[in-house]
Amino acid sequence: MSERKVLNKYYPPDFDPSKIPKLKLPKDRQYVVRLMAPFNMRCKTCGEYIYKGKKFNARKETVQTELYMGLPIFRFYIKCTRCLAEITFKTDPENTDYAMEHGATRNFQAEKLIEEEEKKLQREREEEELNNPMKVLENRTKDSKLEMEVLENLQELKELNQRQASVDFEGMLHIHREREERERERQEEEDERETRAMLDRALVKRLRDSDSDSEEESRGPPGNSGKPTDILSQSPADPGPQLKKPKPESWERSVGKLGGAGGLAGLVRKKQSLPAPLERNPATQPDRSQTGPGTFQGSSSTPQNKVSSLSLLGLYSDSEESE
């Protein structure tokens, strides 16, 4: 079984290629090609417009009698989309375009003619300037005069439009500039106000910080000399080192003042030593009957040891720490 895609064909041993008859085709043979309309055209028979880019199944042939610098020229045959009339056009290698032959007229042909005329005049002018330097000067003078005239006409048209127009463009521009200036000034004022507020807040914060620092310095560091219980053993006559009193809001509300009429005044009392029994001396002791029933006269002598219970408690805690 042979392969499906074969590149090499089988030639028998007695194959003679000269015996194959040659196909003779005419030189003006036509081919069917698919193309698009190269320009806008209008059918002469029915007046149908055929726009540029519309696709056709056209017949193509080579023009036998025409050549341009050795390049062949091709002719195309198409049919109108409405009346099926035949329309022909051919290539134009000289102008790199297509030329209409019959069956339709090309639209915008006048514009093409004007462009061709301008190109022709430009070519003639360049040839004249190439051989005549005075002609170059004359052409430059004409061009400058023409440019001045065009500018003057344009200025006149602008003035005429400004007189006839009901809109004042200059006033609108002036109002727009003023609005922009006001907006810019308002923005600058807001920026300055925000900057001033930020500086004021920073200054207030700095003053508060400096006040707190000064208060802490005035308080001073707490005294480390002595023991915590020394304050309990101090007497009112010898207060010792002056410590800063706590704030009344925190200390006096909760505990009260030491030694005053506060909360500790009724709790801490001095221990009173009992007086020694006195012997009855009728010479020195007054008669009880002379005094009132509610009166009592004790000895004028006072105990020598005046130690409070809180001081004893402090000494006891010191002895425990030393042990």
C-alpha positions in Angstrom: 0.0 0.0 0.0 1.5 3.3 -1.1 1.9 6.3 1.2 -0.8 9.0 1.4 1.6 12.0 1.0 4.0 11.1 -1.7 6.7 13.5 -2.9 8.4 11.2 -5.4 6.4 9.8 -8.3 7.1 6.5 -10.1 8.5 6.8 -13.6 8.5 3.6 -15.6 11.7 2.6 -17.5 10.3 3.4 -20.9 9.1 6.9 -19.9 9.9 9.6 -22.5 9.0 13.2 -21.6 9.2 14.3 -25.2 6.1 12.4 -26.0 4.0 14.5 -23.6 1.9 17.0 -25.7 2.6 20.6 -24.7 -0.3 22.8 -23.8 -0.4 26.0 -25.9 -2.3 28.8 -24.2 -3.1 32.2 -25.8 -1.2 35.2 -24.6 -4.3 37.2 -23.9 -5.8 34.5 -21.7 -8.0 35.8 -18.9 -7.7 34.7 -15.3 -10.4 35.0 -12.6 -9.1 36.9 -9.5 -10.6 38.3 -6.4 -10.0 42.0 -5.9 -11.4 45.2 -4.4 -12.4 48.4 -6.1 -9.4 50.7 -6.2 -11.4 53.9 -6.1 -15.0 55.3 -5.9 -16.9 55.0 -9.1 -20.4 55.4 -10.5 -22.0 53.2 -13.0 -23.0 55.0 -16.3 -25.9 52.6 -17.0 -27.9 52.7 -13.7 -26.1 55.4 -11.7 -25.2 52.9 -8.8 -22.3 54.1 -6.6 -19.5 51.6 -6.1 -17.3 52.5 -3.2 -13.6 51.9 -2.7 -12.8 48.6 -1.1 -15.9 46.6 -2.4 -14.9 43.1 -3.4 -15.4 41.6 -6.8 -14.7 38.4 -8.7 -12.9 40.0 -11.7 -11.3 38.8 -14.9 -7.7 39.8 -15.4 -5.8 40.0 -18.7 -2.5 41.4 -19.9 -2.7 44.3 -22.3 -0.6 43.3 -25.3 -0.1 46.7 -27.0 1.0 48.7 -23.9 4.2 48.6 -21.8 5.7 51.1 -19.4 9.4 50.8 -19.1 9.2 47.1 -19.6 6.4 46.7 -17.1 3.2 44.9 -18.3 -0.1 46.6 -17.9 -3.1 44.6 -16.7 -6.8 45.1 -17.4 -9.6 44.1 -15.1 -13.3 43.4 -15.9 -16.0 43.7 -13.2 -19.8 43.9 -13.2 -22.1 46.4 -11.6 -23.7 45.2 -8.5 -27.1 46.5 -9.6 -27.4 46.2 -13.4 -24.6 43.8 -14.1 -23.1 46.1 -16.7 -19.5 45.5 -17.4 -16.9 48.0 -16.1 -13.2 47.9 -17.0 -10.1 49.6 -15.6 -6.4 49.0 -15.9 -3.2 49.7 -14.0 -1.3 52.9 -14.3 2.4 52.3 -13.2 3.4 55.8 -14.3 1.3 57.5 -11.6 1.1 54.4 -9.3 -2.6 54.4 -9.7 -5.5 52.8 -11.7 -7.0 54.3 -14.8 -10.7 54.1 -15.6 -11.5 52.8 -19.2 -15.3 52.5 -19.7 -18.6 51.5 -18.0 -18.3 54.0 -15.1 -16.9 57.3 -14.1 -14.4 57.9 -11.3 -15.5 60.1 -8.4 -13.4 63.0 -7.2 -11.7 63.2 -10.6 -11.5 67.0 -10.4 -9.5 66.8 -7.2 -7.0 64.4 -8.9 -6.7 66.8 -11.9 -5.9 69.7 -9.6 -3.2 67.7 -7.8 -1.7 66.8 -11.1 -1.7 70.4 -12.3 0.0 71.5 -9.1 2.7 68.9 -9.5 3.3 70.0 -13.0 3.6 73.7 -12.1 6.0 72.8 -9.2 8.2 70.8 -11.6 8.3 73.6 -14.1 9.3 76.1 -11.4 12.1 73.9 -10.1 13.5 73.7 -13.6 13.4 77.4 -14.1 15.1 78.1 -10.7 17.8 75.6 -11.5 19.0 77.6 -14.6 18.1 81.2 -13.6 19.2 82.6 -10.2 17.1 85.8 -10.7 14.0 83.7 -11.0 14.8 82.3 -7.6 14.8 85.8 -6.1 11.6 86.7 -7.9 9.8 83.6 -6.6 10.9 84.3 -3.0 9.6 87.8 -3.2 6.3 86.6 -4.5 6.1 84.0 -1.8 6.7 86.6 0.9 4.1 88.9 -0.5 1.6 86.1 -0.7 2.3 85.1 2.9 1.8 88.7 4.1 -1.5 88.9 2.2 -2.7 85.7 3.7 -1.8 86.8 7.3 -3.6 90.1 6.7 -6.7 88.4 5.4 -6.6 86.0 8.4 -6.4 89.0 10.8 -9.3 90.7 9.1 -11.4 87.6 9.4 -10.6 87.3 13.1 -11.6 90.9 13.7 -14.8 90.5 11.8 -15.7 87.4 13.8 -14.9 89.2 17.0 -17.3 92.1 16.0 -20.0 89.8 15.0 -19.7 87.3 17.8 -21.7 87.8 20.9 -19.3 86.0 23.2 -16.4 88.0 24.7 -13.5 85.6 24.7 -11.2 88.1 26.3 -13.6 88.7 29.1 -14.0 85.0 29.6 -10.3 84.5 29.8 -10.0 87.4 32.3 -12.7 85.9 34.5 -11.0 82.5 34.4 -7.7 84.0 35.4 -9.3 85.9 38.3 -11.0 82.7 39.5 -7.7 80.9 39.4 -6.0 83.7 41.4 -8.8 83.6 44.0 -8.6 79.8 44.3 -4.8 80.0 44.6 -5.0 82.7 47.4 -7.7 80.7 49.3 -5.5 77.6 49.1 -2.5 79.5 50.4 -4.6 80.9 53.3 -5.8 77.4 54.2 -2.2 76.1 54.2 -1.0 79.0 56.4 -3.9 78.4 58.8 -3.2 74.7 59.1 0.6 75.4 59.6 -0.2 78.0 62.3 -2.5 75.5 64.1 0.1 72.8 63.9 2.7 75.2 65.4 0.4 76.2 68.2 -0.4 72.6 69.1 3.4 71.8 69.1 4.1 74.9 71.4 1.3 73.9 73.9 2.6 70.4 74.0 6.2 71.6 74.6 5.0 73.9 77.4 3.1 71.1 79.1 6.2 68.9 78.9 8.4 71.6 80.4 5.9 72.2 83.2 5.8 68.5 84.1 9.6 68.4 84.0 9.9 71.4 86.4 7.4 69.8 88.8 9.4 66.6 88.9 12.6 68.5 89.5 11.0 70.6 92.3 9.8 67.4 94.0 13.4 66.1 94.1 14.5 62.5 94.5 13.0 60.5 97.4 15.3 60.2 100.4 17.1 56.9 100.7 18.7 57.5 104.1 16.9 55.9 107.0 14.4 53.1 107.2 10.8 53.1 106.2 9.7 52.8 109.8 11.6 55.8 111.0 8.7 58.1 110.4 6.7 56.2 113.0 9.3 56.7 115.7 9.7 60.4 115.2 8.3 62.7 117.7 6.7 66.0 117.0 9.6 67.9 118.7 12.2 66.3 116.4 10.6 65.9 113.0 14.0 65.0 111.4 14.5 65.5 107.7 11.7 67.4 106.0 10.1 65.2 103.5 7.6 66.4 100.9 4.1 65.8 102.0 2.0 63.8 99.7 -0.9 65.3 98.0 -4.0 65.7 100.1 -6.1 64.1 97.4 -4.3 60.7 97.7 -3.0 60.4 101.3 -5.3 62.5 103.5 -8.4 61.1 102.0 -7.4 57.4 102.6 -5.4 57.5 105.9 -5.3 61.0 107.3 -2.6 63.0 109.0 -0.2 61.4 111.5 -0.6 62.8 115.0 -3.5 64.9 114.0 -7.2 64.6 114.5 -7.4 62.3 111.4 -8.1 58.6 111.1 -4.9 57.5 113.0 -5.4 59.9 115.9 -7.8 57.5 117.7 -5.9 54.4 116.8 -2.4 55.3 118.0 -2.1 56.3 121.7 0.8 56.6 124.0 1.2 54.1 126.7 0.7 55.6 130.2 2.7 54.2 133.0 0.8 53.5 136.1 1.9 55.6 139.2 3.6 53.8 142.1 1.4 53.3 145.1 1.8 56.1 147.5 1.9 55.7 151.3 -0.5 57.5 153.3 1.1 60.5 154.9 -1.4 62.5 156.8 1.0 65.4 156.8 1.5 65.7 153.1 -1.7 64.0 151.8 -4.6 66.3 151.9 -7.8 65.1 153.4 -10.1 63.4 150.9 -13.1 64.7 152.6 -11.9 68.2 151.8 -11.8 67.5 148.1 -14.8 66.8 146.0 -16.0 63.3 145.3 -15.0 63.6 141.6 -11.6 65.0 142.1 -8.3 63.0 142.1 -4.9 64.5 142.7 -2.1 62.3 141.5 1.6 62.5 141.9 3.4 65.2 140.1 6.3 62.9 139.1 6.2 61.6 135.5 7.7 58.4 134.2 11.2 58.6 132.8 10.7 56.3 129.9 8.5 57.9 127.3 8.4 55.3 124.5 5.4 54.9 122.2 4.0 51.6 121.0 4.8 52.4 117.3 8.5 52.9 118.2 8.5 49.6 119.9 7.1 48.0 116.8 9.8 49.7 114.7 12.6 48.4 117.1 11.0 44.9 116.9 11.1 44.9 113.1 14.7 46.1 113.2 15.7 43.2 115.5 14.1 40.7 113.1 15.9 42.1 110.1 19.3 42.0 112.0 18.6 38.3 113.0 
